[in-house]
Amino acid sequence: MKKYDCLKLENQLCFPLYAASREILRMYTPLLKEIDLTYTQYIVMMVMWEKKTVTVGEIGKMLYLDTGTLSPLLKSMEKKSLIKRQRNSLDERIVEISITEEGEKLKEKAASIPQKIGSCIKLSKDQSEFLYKTLYALLNAQ
């Protein structure tokens, strides 16, 4: 291997991850626009639909996001009446997030999105499962 081969784009693992992520987010954009969510708000809502009440720290851990990213995001979601933020009564440093009735209603509108995205991604079931496991192995190795 030549000295600078490591700098070729074709030899980078990060580039296809980055490009694939951008392409998938591009596919989500028009679908999420219909329900007035960004992709990051959408993944927060997926956590909320599942958990109903969680702390900001728990959301951050699940979504690999820091508090600096989450705080303004959650504030804008609260303005949309999708969630409610409240300080823990025993420890004011902990902020609990609860889904609202409006947030629950949004679940019905979002239910078709995963299938629509899945139909756009041209991978076999085996390829999809392998990619899923590999990406989580990469995330969990950090």
PyMOL commands that place a pseudoatom at each C-alpha (Angstrom):
pseudoatom trace, name=CA, resn=MET, resi=1, chain=A, elem=C, hetatm=0, pos=[0.000, 0.000, 0.000]
pseudoatom trace, name=CA, resn=LYS, resi=2, chain=A, elem=C, hetatm=0, pos=[1.331, 3.400, -0.925]
pseudoatom trace, name=CA, resn=LYS, resi=3, chain=A, elem=C, hetatm=0, pos=[1.855, 6.047, 1.736]
pseudoatom trace, name=CA, resn=TYR, resi=4, chain=A, elem=C, hetatm=0, pos=[-1.233, 8.110, 0.851]
pseudoatom trace, name=CA, resn=ASP, resi=5, chain=A, elem=C, hetatm=0, pos=[-3.647, 5.304, -0.103]
pseudoatom trace, name=CA, resn=CYS, resi=6, chain=A, elem=C, hetatm=0, pos=[-5.181, 5.711, 3.343]
pseudoatom trace, name=CA, resn=LEU, resi=7, chain=A, elem=C, hetatm=0, pos=[-6.393, 9.147, 2.219]
pseudoatom trace, name=CA, resn=LYS, resi=8, chain=A, elem=C, hetatm=0, pos=[-8.308, 7.913, -0.822]
pseudoatom trace, name=CA, resn=LEU, resi=9, chain=A, elem=C, hetatm=0, pos=[-12.040, 8.348, -0.477]
pseudoatom trace, name=CA, resn=GLU, resi=10, chain=A, elem=C, hetatm=0, pos=[-12.609, 4.777, -1.703]
pseudoatom trace, name=CA, resn=ASN, resi=11, chain=A, elem=C, hetatm=0, pos=[-10.603, 3.477, 1.278]
pseudoatom trace, name=CA, resn=GLN, resi=12, chain=A, elem=C, hetatm=0, pos=[-12.676, 5.235, 3.910]
pseudoatom trace, name=CA, resn=LEU, resi=13, chain=A, elem=C, hetatm=0, pos=[-15.304, 3.432, 5.989]
pseudoatom trace, name=CA, resn=CYS, resi=14, chain=A, elem=C, hetatm=0, pos=[-16.655, 6.774, 7.160]
pseudoatom trace, name=CA, resn=PHE, resi=15, chain=A, elem=C, hetatm=0, pos=[-17.567, 8.009, 3.694]
pseudoatom trace, name=CA, resn=PRO, resi=16, chain=A, elem=C, hetatm=0, pos=[-20.131, 5.346, 2.675]
pseudoatom trace, name=CA, resn=LEU, resi=17, chain=A, elem=C, hetatm=0, pos=[-21.639, 5.580, 6.188]
pseudoatom trace, name=CA, resn=TYR, resi=18, chain=A, elem=C, hetatm=0, pos=[-21.915, 9.357, 5.814]
pseudoatom trace, name=CA, resn=ALA, resi=19, chain=A, elem=C, hetatm=0, pos=[-23.277, 9.225, 2.249]
pseudoatom trace, name=CA, resn=ALA, resi=20, chain=A, elem=C, hetatm=0, pos=[-25.790, 6.448, 3.038]
pseudoatom trace, name=CA, resn=SER, resi=21, chain=A, elem=C, hetatm=0, pos=[-26.983, 8.332, 6.097]
pseudoatom trace, name=CA, resn=ARG, resi=22, chain=A, elem=C, hetatm=0, pos=[-27.508, 11.505, 4.043]
pseudoatom trace, name=CA, resn=GLU, resi=23, chain=A, elem=C, hetatm=0, pos=[-29.436, 9.559, 1.382]
pseudoatom trace, name=CA, resn=ILE, resi=24, chain=A, elem=C, hetatm=0, pos=[-31.699, 7.924, 3.933]
pseudoatom trace, name=CA, resn=LEU, resi=25, chain=A, elem=C, hetatm=0, pos=[-32.346, 11.243, 5.666]
pseudoatom trace, name=CA, resn=ARG, resi=26, chain=A, elem=C, hetatm=0, pos=[-33.173, 12.736, 2.260]
pseudoatom trace, name=CA, resn=MET, resi=27, chain=A, elem=C, hetatm=0, pos=[-35.825, 10.015, 1.835]
pseudoatom trace, name=CA, resn=TYR, resi=28, chain=A, elem=C, hetatm=0, pos=[-37.307, 10.786, 5.257]
pseudoatom trace, name=CA, resn=THR, resi=29, chain=A, elem=C, hetatm=0, pos=[-37.534, 14.545, 4.731]
pseudoatom trace, name=CA, resn=PRO, resi=30, chain=A, elem=C, hetatm=0, pos=[-40.755, 14.769, 2.655]
pseudoatom trace, name=CA, resn=LEU, resi=31, chain=A, elem=C, hetatm=0, pos=[-42.505, 12.162, 4.828]
pseudoatom trace, name=CA, resn=LEU, resi=32, chain=A, elem=C, hetatm=0, pos=[-41.568, 13.927, 8.039]
pseudoatom trace, name=CA, resn=LYS, resi=33, chain=A, elem=C, hetatm=0, pos=[-42.484, 17.316, 6.593]
pseudoatom trace, name=CA, resn=GLU, resi=34, chain=A, elem=C, hetatm=0, pos=[-46.071, 16.029, 6.315]
pseudoatom trace, name=CA, resn=ILE, resi=35, chain=A, elem=C, hetatm=0, pos=[-46.166, 15.553, 10.104]
pseudoatom trace, name=CA, resn=ASP, resi=36, chain=A, elem=C, hetatm=0, pos=[-44.065, 18.665, 10.882]
pseudoatom trace, name=CA, resn=LEU, resi=37, chain=A, elem=C, hetatm=0, pos=[-41.050, 16.851, 12.362]
pseudoatom trace, name=CA, resn=THR, resi=38, chain=A, elem=C, hetatm=0, pos=[-37.344, 16.862, 11.708]
pseudoatom trace, name=CA, resn=TYR, resi=39, chain=A, elem=C, hetatm=0, pos=[-35.575, 13.512, 11.674]
pseudoatom trace, name=CA, resn=THR, resi=40, chain=A, elem=C, hetatm=0, pos=[-34.151, 14.123, 15.155]
pseudoatom trace, name=CA, resn=GLN, resi=41, chain=A, elem=C, hetatm=0, pos=[-37.601, 15.038, 16.481]
pseudoatom trace, name=CA, resn=TYR, resi=42, chain=A, elem=C, hetatm=0, pos=[-38.956, 11.874, 14.845]
pseudoatom trace, name=CA, resn=ILE, resi=43, chain=A, elem=C, hetatm=0, pos=[-36.477, 9.596, 16.616]
pseudoatom trace, name=CA, resn=VAL, resi=44, chain=A, elem=C, hetatm=0, pos=[-37.244, 11.349, 19.917]
pseudoatom trace, name=CA, resn=MET, resi=45, chain=A, elem=C, hetatm=0, pos=[-40.935, 10.688, 19.267]
pseudoatom trace, name=CA, resn=MET, resi=46, chain=A, elem=C, hetatm=0, pos=[-40.181, 7.008, 18.626]
pseudoatom trace, name=CA, resn=VAL, resi=47, chain=A, elem=C, hetatm=0, pos=[-38.636, 6.871, 22.099]
pseudoatom trace, name=CA, resn=MET, resi=48, chain=A, elem=C, hetatm=0, pos=[-41.638, 8.692, 23.549]
pseudoatom trace, name=CA, resn=TRP, resi=49, chain=A, elem=C, hetatm=0, pos=[-44.202, 6.443, 21.856]
pseudoatom trace, name=CA, resn=GLU, resi=50, chain=A, elem=C, hetatm=0, pos=[-42.439, 3.459, 23.358]
pseudoatom trace, name=CA, resn=LYS, resi=51, chain=A, elem=C, hetatm=0, pos=[-41.490, 4.736, 26.833]
pseudoatom trace, name=CA, resn=LYS, resi=52, chain=A, elem=C, hetatm=0, pos=[-44.116, 7.473, 27.534]
pseudoatom trace, name=CA, resn=THR, resi=53, chain=A, elem=C, hetatm=0, pos=[-41.918, 9.114, 30.225]
pseudoatom trace, name=CA, resn=VAL, resi=54, chain=A, elem=C, hetatm=0, pos=[-38.108, 9.280, 30.248]
pseudoatom trace, name=CA, resn=THR, resi=55, chain=A, elem=C, hetatm=0, pos=[-35.355, 11.579, 31.425]
pseudoatom trace, name=CA, resn=VAL, resi=56, chain=A, elem=C, hetatm=0, pos=[-33.346, 13.764, 29.085]
pseudoatom trace, name=CA, resn=GLY, resi=57, chain=A, elem=C, hetatm=0, pos=[-30.313, 11.646, 29.976]
pseudoatom trace, name=CA, resn=GLU, resi=58, chain=A, elem=C, hetatm=0, pos=[-32.092, 8.438, 28.966]
pseudoatom trace, name=CA, resn=ILE, resi=59, chain=A, elem=C, hetatm=0, pos=[-33.107, 9.932, 25.620]
pseudoatom trace, name=CA, resn=GLY, resi=60, chain=A, elem=C, hetatm=0, pos=[-29.530, 11.062, 25.038]
pseudoatom trace, name=CA, resn=LYS, resi=61, chain=A, elem=C, hetatm=0, pos=[-28.173, 7.616, 25.787]
pseudoatom trace, name=CA, resn=MET, resi=62, chain=A, elem=C, hetatm=0, pos=[-30.696, 5.851, 23.544]
pseudoatom trace, name=CA, resn=LEU, resi=63, chain=A, elem=C, hetatm=0, pos=[-30.175, 8.233, 20.616]
pseudoatom trace, name=CA, resn=TYR, resi=64, chain=A, elem=C, hetatm=0, pos=[-26.450, 8.935, 21.037]
pseudoatom trace, name=CA, resn=LEU, resi=65, chain=A, elem=C, hetatm=0, pos=[-27.172, 12.650, 21.485]
pseudoatom trace, name=CA, resn=ASP, resi=66, chain=A, elem=C, hetatm=0, pos=[-25.771, 15.086, 24.037]
pseudoatom trace, name=CA, resn=THR, resi=67, chain=A, elem=C, hetatm=0, pos=[-27.760, 17.411, 26.265]
pseudoatom trace, name=CA, resn=GLY, resi=68, chain=A, elem=C, hetatm=0, pos=[-26.668, 20.460, 24.261]
pseudoatom trace, name=CA, resn=THR, resi=69, chain=A, elem=C, hetatm=0, pos=[-28.340, 18.987, 21.185]
pseudoatom trace, name=CA, resn=LEU, resi=70, chain=A, elem=C, hetatm=0, pos=[-31.398, 17.711, 23.036]
pseudoatom trace, name=CA, resn=SER, resi=71, chain=A, elem=C, hetatm=0, pos=[-32.322, 20.786, 25.101]
pseudoatom trace, name=CA, resn=PRO, resi=72, chain=A, elem=C, hetatm=0, pos=[-33.302, 23.123, 22.222]
pseudoatom trace, name=CA, resn=LEU, resi=73, chain=A, elem=C, hetatm=0, pos=[-34.854, 20.196, 20.348]
pseudoatom trace, name=CA, resn=LEU, resi=74, chain=A, elem=C, hetatm=0, pos=[-37.053, 19.229, 23.303]
pseudoatom trace, name=CA, resn=LYS, resi=75, chain=A, elem=C, hetatm=0, pos=[-37.961, 22.860, 23.880]
pseudoatom trace, name=CA, resn=SER, resi=76, chain=A, elem=C, hetatm=0, pos=[-39.268, 23.187, 20.309]
pseudoatom trace, name=CA, resn=MET, resi=77, chain=A, elem=C, hetatm=0, pos=[-41.142, 19.882, 20.640]
pseudoatom trace, name=CA, resn=GLU, resi=78, chain=A, elem=C, hetatm=0, pos=[-42.777, 21.153, 23.818]
pseudoatom trace, name=CA, resn=LYS, resi=79, chain=A, elem=C, hetatm=0, pos=[-43.870, 24.301, 21.938]
pseudoatom trace, name=CA, resn=LYS, resi=80, chain=A, elem=C, hetatm=0, pos=[-45.570, 21.963, 19.436]
pseudoatom trace, name=CA, resn=SER, resi=81, chain=A, elem=C, hetatm=0, pos=[-47.350, 20.322, 22.414]
pseudoatom trace, name=CA, resn=LEU, resi=82, chain=A, elem=C, hetatm=0, pos=[-45.852, 16.902, 21.610]
pseudoatom trace, name=CA, resn=ILE, resi=83, chain=A, elem=C, hetatm=0, pos=[-44.056, 16.495, 24.917]
pseudoatom trace, name=CA, resn=LYS, resi=84, chain=A, elem=C, hetatm=0, pos=[-43.988, 18.016, 28.363]
pseudoatom trace, name=CA, resn=ARG, resi=85, chain=A, elem=C, hetatm=0, pos=[-40.748, 18.772, 30.242]
pseudoatom trace, name=CA, resn=GLN, resi=86, chain=A, elem=C, hetatm=0, pos=[-40.724, 18.732, 34.020]
pseudoatom trace, name=CA, resn=ARG, resi=87, chain=A, elem=C, hetatm=0, pos=[-38.013, 18.778, 36.663]
pseudoatom trace, name=CA, resn=ASN, resi=88, chain=A, elem=C, hetatm=0, pos=[-37.876, 15.733, 38.944]
pseudoatom trace, name=CA, resn=SER, resi=89, chain=A, elem=C, hetatm=0, pos=[-39.342, 16.607, 42.352]
pseudoatom trace, name=CA, resn=LEU, resi=90, chain=A, elem=C, hetatm=0, pos=[-36.545, 14.763, 44.225]
pseudoatom trace, name=CA, resn=ASP, resi=91, chain=A, elem=C, hetatm=0, pos=[-33.637, 15.972, 42.079]
pseudoatom trace, name=CA, resn=GLU, resi=92, chain=A, elem=C, hetatm=0, pos=[-34.089, 19.217, 40.137]
pseudoatom trace, name=CA, resn=ARG, resi=93, chain=A, elem=C, hetatm=0, pos=[-31.051, 18.404, 37.960]
pseudoatom trace, name=CA, resn=ILE, resi=94, chain=A, elem=C, hetatm=0, pos=[-33.084, 15.651, 36.300]
pseudoatom trace, name=CA, resn=VAL, resi=95, chain=A, elem=C, hetatm=0, pos=[-35.568, 16.711, 33.628]
pseudoatom trace, name=CA, resn=GLU, resi=96, chain=A, elem=C, hetatm=0, pos=[-38.317, 14.226, 32.840]
pseudoatom trace, name=CA, resn=ILE, resi=97, chain=A, elem=C, hetatm=0, pos=[-39.992, 14.193, 29.445]
pseudoatom trace, name=CA, resn=SER, resi=98, chain=A, elem=C, hetatm=0, pos=[-43.548, 12.908, 29.036]
pseudoatom trace, name=CA, resn=ILE, resi=99, chain=A, elem=C, hetatm=0, pos=[-45.540, 12.418, 25.888]
pseudoatom trace, name=CA, resn=THR, resi=100, chain=A, elem=C, hetatm=0, pos=[-48.708, 14.486, 25.562]
pseudoatom trace, name=CA, resn=GLU, resi=101, chain=A, elem=C, hetatm=0, pos=[-52.039, 13.502, 24.077]
pseudoatom trace, name=CA, resn=GLU, resi=102, chain=A, elem=C, hetatm=0, pos=[-51.078, 15.470, 20.945]
pseudoatom trace, name=CA, resn=GLY, resi=103, chain=A, elem=C, hetatm=0, pos=[-47.822, 13.518, 20.769]
pseudoatom trace, name=CA, resn=GLU, resi=104, chain=A, elem=C, hetatm=0, pos=[-49.714, 10.227, 21.026]
pseudoatom trace, name=CA, resn=LYS, resi=105, chain=A, elem=C, hetatm=0, pos=[-52.053, 11.275, 18.200]
pseudoatom trace, name=CA, resn=LEU, resi=106, chain=A, elem=C, hetatm=0, pos=[-49.050, 11.885, 15.948]
pseudoatom trace, name=CA, resn=LYS, resi=107, chain=A, elem=C, hetatm=0, pos=[-48.157, 8.190, 16.241]
pseudoatom trace, name=CA, resn=GLU, resi=108, chain=A, elem=C, hetatm=0, pos=[-51.022, 7.244, 13.918]
pseudoatom trace, name=CA, resn=LYS, resi=109, chain=A, elem=C, hetatm=0, pos=[-49.817, 9.662, 11.241]
pseudoatom trace, name=CA, resn=ALA, resi=110, chain=A, elem=C, hetatm=0, pos=[-46.249, 8.354, 11.525]
pseudoatom trace, name=CA, resn=ALA, resi=111, chain=A, elem=C, hetatm=0, pos=[-47.117, 4.639, 11.469]
pseudoatom trace, name=CA, resn=SER, resi=112, chain=A, elem=C, hetatm=0, pos=[-46.672, 4.276, 7.697]
pseudoatom trace, name=CA, resn=ILE, resi=113, chain=A, elem=C, hetatm=0, pos=[-43.266, 5.968, 7.508]
pseudoatom trace, name=CA, resn=PRO, resi=114, chain=A, elem=C, hetatm=0, pos=[-41.028, 2.938, 8.249]
pseudoatom trace, name=CA, resn=GLN, resi=115, chain=A, elem=C, hetatm=0, pos=[-42.710, 0.867, 5.534]
pseudoatom trace, name=CA, resn=LYS, resi=116, chain=A, elem=C, hetatm=0, pos=[-42.427, 3.703, 3.014]
pseudoatom trace, name=CA, resn=ILE, resi=117, chain=A, elem=C, hetatm=0, pos=[-38.727, 4.112, 3.779]
pseudoatom trace, name=CA, resn=GLY, resi=118, chain=A, elem=C, hetatm=0, pos=[-38.186, 0.353, 3.680]
pseudoatom trace, name=CA, resn=SER, resi=119, chain=A, elem=C, hetatm=0, pos=[-39.662, 0.166, 0.210]
pseudoatom trace, name=CA, resn=CYS, resi=120, chain=A, elem=C, hetatm=0, pos=[-37.128, 2.767, -1.010]
pseudoatom trace, name=CA, resn=ILE, resi=121, chain=A, elem=C, hetatm=0, pos=[-34.097, 0.914, 0.311]
pseudoatom trace, name=CA, resn=LYS, resi=122, chain=A, elem=C, hetatm=0, pos=[-33.110, -1.791, -2.133]
pseudoatom trace, name=CA, resn=LEU, resi=123, chain=A, elem=C, hetatm=0, pos=[-31.577, -4.354, 0.215]
pseudoatom trace, name=CA, resn=SER, resi=124, chain=A, elem=C, hetatm=0, pos=[-32.650, -7.932, 0.811]
pseudoatom trace, name=CA, resn=LYS, resi=125, chain=A, elem=C, hetatm=0, pos=[-33.936, -8.889, 4.250]
pseudoatom trace, name=CA, resn=ASP, resi=126, chain=A, elem=C, hetatm=0, pos=[-30.625, -10.663, 4.964]
pseudoatom trace, name=CA, resn=GLN, resi=127, chain=A, elem=C, hetatm=0, pos=[-28.604, -7.622, 3.845]
pseudoatom trace, name=CA, resn=SER, resi=128, chain=A, elem=C, hetatm=0, pos=[-30.746, -5.325, 5.988]
pseudoatom trace, name=CA, resn=GLU, resi=129, chain=A, elem=C, hetatm=0, pos=[-30.357, -7.553, 9.056]
pseudoatom trace, name=CA, resn=PHE, resi=130, chain=A, elem=C, hetatm=0, pos=[-26.591, -7.824, 8.527]
pseudoatom trace, name=CA, resn=LEU, resi=131, chain=A, elem=C, hetatm=0, pos=[-26.254, -4.046, 8.125]
pseudoatom trace, name=CA, resn=TYR, resi=132, chain=A, elem=C, hetatm=0, pos=[-28.386, -3.421, 11.217]
pseudoatom trace, name=CA, resn=LYS, resi=133, chain=A, elem=C, hetatm=0, pos=[-26.274, -5.783, 13.357]
pseudoatom trace, name=CA, resn=THR, resi=134, chain=A, elem=C, hetatm=0, pos=[-23.010, -4.420, 11.969]
pseudoatom trace, name=CA, resn=LEU, resi=135, chain=A, elem=C, hetatm=0, pos=[-23.949, -0.780, 12.578]
pseudoatom trace, name=CA, resn=TYR, resi=136, chain=A, elem=C, hetatm=0, pos=[-25.022, -1.505, 16.159]
pseudoatom trace, name=CA, resn=ALA, resi=137, chain=A, elem=C, hetatm=0, pos=[-21.795, -3.444, 16.710]
pseudoatom trace, name=CA, resn=LEU, resi=138, chain=A, elem=C, hetatm=0, pos=[-19.938, -0.326, 15.542]
pseudoatom trace, name=CA, resn=LEU, resi=139, chain=A, elem=C, hetatm=0, pos=[-21.975, 1.945, 17.838]
pseudoatom trace, name=CA, resn=ASN, resi=140, chain=A, elem=C, hetatm=0, pos=[-21.622, -0.343, 20.849]
pseudoatom trace, name=CA, resn=ALA, resi=141, chain=A, elem=C, hetatm=0, pos=[-17.862, -0.680, 20.375]
pseudoatom trace, name=CA, resn=GLN, resi=142, chain=A, elem=C, hetatm=0, pos=[-17.414, 2.986, 21.321]
for i in range(1, 142): cmd.bond("trace and resi %d" % i, "trace and resi %d" % (i + 1))
show_as sticks, trace
zoom trace
